[in-house]
Amino acid sequence: MTSKAIVLITGANRGIGYGVARKLAREHPNYHIIIGSRDAAQGREAASSLLAEEASSSPSISSVELDVTSDTSISAARKTIETEHGRLDVLINNAGIALDVKEKGKISLRTMMQRTYDVNVFGASVVTDTFIPLLEKSDNPRIVFVSSTLGSLTFASDPSTQYSNELFPTYRSSKTALNMVMLYYNSLLHKKGFKVNAACPGYIATNLNSFHGRGTVEEGSMNVVRLAVLGKDGETGTFSASDGVRPW
């Protein structure tokens, strides 16, 4: 088993998750990166691409099939990681979907909310709960929930901000819920030495939003990686972006 810190990133075969994996591979060679992907073949392809892109850093990368909407898949991924590594040091709950624009008028509101929450909230919750026993074996366990400032109730309720509008209600409410999930796990785990935080990548052009966005994946990955590699004196129970703390 490797002496490197073991990090699992859900939904890491593309978008922000892939960017986070790439930044870790480039800047933190003491980490072994596990690409979690719903499609096993896409996960292997992403891992191979990263190994080629960052060959000069000699990164340590593998992949695991992980569908966050399937308890069976989540449990199988845990067993694989436990067998291969014995523990987990960092869990990055990155997998997420946004259907408000893509599926509007095509599916019912109930279906849209069920599908969104199944990935963005239920999936992150079950993955976290399932991997806690492996994280407890780490000397410095960290959990990062990839959230969004769009989920800030403070901003949404303030008419003077750009966030006070009727756009993306399903996605936004799922991120509000995810922040509560993060706070729950921080309350549960921080006394055990866990660092549990939520990160907003920013408005980044990825497949999530049909590549409409102002920032780059590299920029969106910065704060996620910062929280993933926090030392023992790092913050916990926070919601932040690259430019600072975000209000709840």
C-alpha positions as CSV (number, residue, x, y, z in Angstrom):
1,M,0.0,0.0,0.0
2,T,1.2,3.5,-0.9
3,S,2.5,6.0,1.6
4,K,0.9,8.8,-0.4
5,A,-2.2,10.5,0.8
6,I,-5.3,8.9,-0.9
7,V,-7.8,11.2,-2.4
8,L,-11.1,10.2,-4.1
9,I,-12.9,12.7,-6.3
10,T,-16.4,11.8,-7.4
11,G,-17.5,12.8,-11.0
12,A,-13.8,13.5,-11.8
13,N,-13.8,12.2,-15.4
14,R,-14.5,15.8,-16.7
15,G,-15.2,19.4,-15.6
16,I,-14.3,20.7,-12.2
17,G,-13.5,17.2,-10.9
18,Y,-11.0,16.6,-13.7
19,G,-9.5,20.0,-13.1
20,V,-9.1,19.3,-9.4
21,A,-7.4,16.0,-10.2
22,R,-5.1,17.7,-12.7
23,K,-4.1,20.4,-10.2
24,L,-3.4,17.8,-7.5
25,A,-1.4,15.7,-9.9
26,R,0.7,18.8,-10.9
27,E,1.2,20.4,-7.5
28,H,0.9,17.7,-4.9
29,P,3.0,14.6,-5.9
30,N,2.5,13.1,-2.4
31,Y,-1.1,12.3,-3.3
32,H,-2.6,9.3,-5.0
33,I,-5.6,10.5,-7.0
34,I,-8.6,8.2,-7.6
35,I,-10.9,9.3,-10.4
36,G,-14.5,8.4,-9.4
37,S,-16.6,8.0,-12.5
38,R,-20.1,6.6,-13.1
39,D,-18.8,5.2,-16.4
40,A,-15.9,2.9,-15.7
41,A,-14.4,3.3,-19.2
42,Q,-14.6,7.1,-19.0
43,G,-12.9,7.0,-15.6
44,R,-10.0,4.9,-17.0
45,E,-9.7,7.2,-20.0
46,A,-9.6,10.3,-17.7
47,A,-6.9,8.7,-15.6
48,S,-4.8,7.8,-18.7
49,S,-5.2,11.3,-20.0
50,L,-4.0,12.8,-16.8
51,L,-1.1,10.5,-16.6
52,A,0.0,11.6,-20.1
53,E,-0.7,15.3,-19.5
54,E,1.2,15.5,-16.2
55,A,3.9,12.9,-17.1
56,S,6.6,15.3,-16.0
57,S,5.3,15.2,-12.4
58,S,5.1,11.4,-12.4
59,P,1.6,11.5,-10.8
60,S,0.0,8.6,-9.0
61,I,-3.5,8.1,-10.5
62,S,-6.1,5.4,-10.8
63,S,-9.9,5.2,-11.3
64,V,-12.9,3.5,-9.7
65,E,-16.4,3.0,-11.0
66,L,-18.6,5.1,-8.8
67,D,-22.3,6.0,-9.5
68,V,-23.3,8.3,-6.6
69,T,-27.0,7.4,-7.3
70,S,-26.4,3.7,-6.6
71,D,-25.8,2.4,-3.1
72,T,-24.4,-0.8,-4.6
73,S,-21.9,1.1,-6.7
74,I,-20.9,3.3,-3.8
75,S,-20.3,0.2,-1.5
76,A,-18.4,-1.6,-4.3
77,A,-16.1,1.5,-4.7
78,R,-15.5,1.6,-1.0
79,K,-14.5,-2.1,-1.0
80,T,-12.2,-1.6,-3.9
81,I,-10.4,1.4,-2.2
82,E,-10.2,-0.4,1.1
83,T,-8.7,-3.5,-0.5
84,E,-6.2,-1.4,-2.6
85,H,-5.3,1.3,-0.1
86,G,-6.6,0.4,3.3
87,R,-7.8,4.0,4.0
88,L,-8.9,7.2,2.5
89,D,-7.4,10.6,3.4
90,V,-9.5,13.0,1.3
91,L,-13.0,12.8,-0.1
92,I,-14.1,15.4,-2.6
93,N,-17.8,15.3,-3.3
94,N,-17.7,16.9,-6.7
95,A,-20.3,14.9,-8.7
96,G,-23.3,17.2,-9.6
97,I,-25.9,18.0,-12.3
98,A,-27.8,21.1,-13.3
99,L,-31.1,20.4,-15.2
100,D,-33.0,23.7,-14.9
101,V,-32.1,24.9,-18.4
102,K,-31.2,21.7,-20.2
103,E,-34.4,19.8,-19.2
104,K,-36.9,22.6,-18.8
105,G,-40.1,21.7,-20.5
106,K,-38.9,18.2,-21.3
107,I,-39.4,16.6,-17.9
108,S,-41.8,17.4,-15.0
109,L,-40.7,19.6,-12.1
110,R,-40.9,16.6,-9.8
111,T,-38.6,14.5,-12.0
112,M,-36.2,17.4,-12.3
113,M,-36.0,17.8,-8.6
114,Q,-35.7,14.1,-7.9
115,R,-32.9,13.6,-10.4
116,T,-31.0,16.7,-9.2
117,Y,-31.3,16.0,-5.5
118,D,-30.4,12.3,-6.1
119,V,-27.0,13.3,-7.4
120,N,-26.3,16.7,-5.7
121,V,-27.6,15.9,-2.2
122,F,-28.5,12.3,-1.6
123,G,-25.4,11.1,-3.6
124,A,-23.0,13.2,-1.6
125,S,-24.6,12.2,1.7
126,V,-24.5,8.5,1.0
127,V,-20.9,8.6,-0.4
128,T,-19.7,10.5,2.7
129,D,-21.5,8.2,5.1
130,T,-20.1,5.1,3.3
131,F,-16.5,6.3,3.3
132,I,-16.3,7.6,6.9
133,P,-14.9,4.3,8.2
134,L,-12.0,4.6,5.7
135,L,-11.5,8.3,6.4
136,E,-11.3,7.5,10.2
137,K,-8.1,5.5,9.4
138,S,-6.4,8.7,8.2
139,D,-4.1,10.9,10.3
140,N,-5.6,14.0,8.7
141,P,-9.0,13.3,7.1
142,R,-10.6,15.9,4.9
143,I,-13.9,16.2,3.2
144,V,-14.8,18.8,0.6
145,F,-18.3,19.4,-0.8
146,V,-18.3,21.2,-4.1
147,S,-21.2,23.7,-3.6
148,S,-22.2,27.0,-5.2
149,T,-22.7,30.6,-4.1
150,L,-26.0,30.2,-6.0
151,G,-27.1,28.3,-2.9
152,S,-26.5,31.2,-0.5
153,L,-29.8,32.1,1.2
154,T,-28.2,35.4,2.4
155,F,-27.4,36.5,-1.2
156,A,-30.7,35.1,-2.6
157,S,-32.7,37.2,-0.1
158,D,-30.8,40.4,-0.7
159,P,-32.3,42.3,-3.7
160,S,-29.1,44.3,-4.1
161,T,-27.2,41.2,-5.2
162,Q,-27.1,39.4,-8.5
163,Y,-28.3,36.3,-6.8
164,S,-31.7,37.6,-5.9
165,N,-33.7,36.2,-8.9
166,E,-35.8,33.3,-10.1
167,L,-33.1,31.5,-12.1
168,F,-32.1,27.8,-11.5
169,P,-34.4,27.1,-8.5
170,T,-33.8,23.4,-8.5
171,Y,-30.0,23.5,-8.8
172,R,-29.7,26.4,-6.3
173,S,-31.9,24.7,-3.7
174,S,-29.9,21.5,-4.0
175,K,-26.7,23.4,-3.2
176,T,-28.4,25.1,-0.2
177,A,-29.3,21.6,1.0
178,L,-25.7,20.4,0.4
179,N,-24.4,23.1,2.6
180,M,-26.5,21.8,5.4
181,V,-25.3,18.3,4.8
182,M,-21.7,19.6,5.0
183,L,-22.5,21.4,8.3
184,Y,-24.0,18.2,9.7
185,Y,-20.9,16.1,8.9
186,N,-18.7,18.8,10.3
187,S,-20.6,18.7,13.5
188,L,-20.4,15.0,13.6
189,L,-16.7,14.7,12.7
190,H,-14.7,17.7,13.6
191,K,-13.9,16.5,17.1
192,K,-12.2,13.5,15.5
193,G,-9.8,15.7,13.6
194,F,-11.7,15.9,10.4
195,K,-11.7,19.1,8.2
196,V,-15.1,19.3,6.5
197,N,-15.8,22.3,4.2
198,A,-17.8,23.5,1.2
199,A,-16.2,25.1,-1.8
200,C,-17.7,27.3,-4.6
201,P,-15.7,26.9,-7.7
202,G,-17.3,30.0,-9.3
203,Y,-19.1,30.5,-12.6
204,I,-16.9,28.1,-14.6
205,A,-17.4,27.0,-18.2
206,T,-18.0,23.2,-18.0
207,N,-20.3,20.6,-19.3
208,L,-22.5,21.3,-16.2
209,N,-23.7,24.6,-17.7
210,S,-23.2,23.8,-21.4
211,F,-19.8,25.6,-21.2
212,H,-21.3,29.0,-20.4
213,G,-19.1,30.6,-17.8
214,R,-16.5,33.3,-17.2
215,G,-13.8,31.4,-15.3
216,T,-11.5,28.5,-16.3
217,V,-11.5,25.1,-14.8
218,E,-8.0,25.8,-13.4
219,E,-9.5,28.8,-11.5
220,G,-12.4,26.8,-10.3
221,S,-10.2,24.1,-9.0
222,M,-8.0,26.3,-6.8
223,N,-10.1,26.6,-3.6
224,V,-11.2,23.0,-3.8
225,V,-7.6,21.8,-3.9
226,R,-6.7,24.2,-1.1
227,L,-9.4,22.7,1.2
228,A,-8.4,19.2,0.2
229,V,-4.8,19.6,1.3
230,L,-5.5,21.6,4.5
231,G,-3.1,20.9,7.4
232,K,-4.2,20.1,11.0
233,D,-4.6,23.8,11.8
234,G,-6.8,24.5,8.8
235,E,-10.4,25.7,8.9
236,T,-13.5,23.5,9.2
237,G,-17.2,24.0,8.8
238,T,-16.8,26.8,6.2
239,F,-18.3,27.8,2.9
240,S,-15.8,29.6,0.7
241,A,-14.7,30.6,-2.8
242,S,-11.3,31.5,-4.1
243,D,-11.8,35.1,-3.0
244,G,-13.0,34.4,0.5
245,V,-15.8,33.2,2.7
246,R,-19.4,33.0,1.3
247,P,-22.5,33.7,3.5
248,W,-24.9,30.9,4.2
